Amino acid sequence: MDTTERTASGSGLSIVYLLTNPAMPGLVKIGRTAQDTAQARLDQLYTTGVPVPFELVFACGVEDAVRVEQALHIAFAPQRVNARREFFRIEPEQALAILRLLHIEDATQAVEEQSSSISEQELGATRALRARRPNLDFTVLGIPISAELRCTRNDAVVVVVGPRKVRFGTDELSLTAATREAMQLDYSVAPGLFWSYQGRTIHEFLEDAYGELSAE
């Protein structure tokens, strides 16, 4: 967290943010900072020990950033990698779903429009590394055609009908699209944690197949 946090003049709001980094697949950083210096704070996280810059997934303006941040940290405590670090082994959409329930002010674009000290070349390195992530392919994962995948959040079931397609009801969809339908979401989420086959999540199959490279 930013120990020098202060609210933006006149707004009464501070920023709670979600960050990812393709060099740290499967991890989400949840933190808070001042609204008017948010981008500068995010730039500071790009230290010599971090291969490529972080990517801002979402930023929101909240009146009590301390309580919101702590609530997220408590909610995802079992997935915290290190008690002294703000990294969690979750999908960013899991934290985003909680923030949306709070009816917070989306400040992502406002933060992105603030000036950054990170060069375009360095930002390009982040995009290039992210682009290397493989697409979901059930044949590579060893999941056969006609296999049933069960949703970990409800009783929904999809059937694998191709290397990258499943059948949900009467529709043939990508697993990402099926996740939206099955969980009744109005936004897309990475599906790996939300489906299982023979007692293991698709995320686990991906880690076995690709090691540190995660798939969409």
Secondary structure, 3 states (H helix, E strand, C coil): CCCCCCCCCCCCCEEEEEEECCCCCCCEEEEEECCCCHHHHHHHCCCCCCCCCCEEEEEEEECCHHHHHHHHHHHCHHHECCCCCCEECCCHHHHHHHHHHCCCEECHHHHHCCCCCCCHHHHHHHHHHHHCCCCCCHHHHCCCCCCEEEECCCCCEEEECCCCCEEECCEEECHHHHHHHHHCCCCCCCCHHHEEECCEEHHHHHHHHHCCCCCC
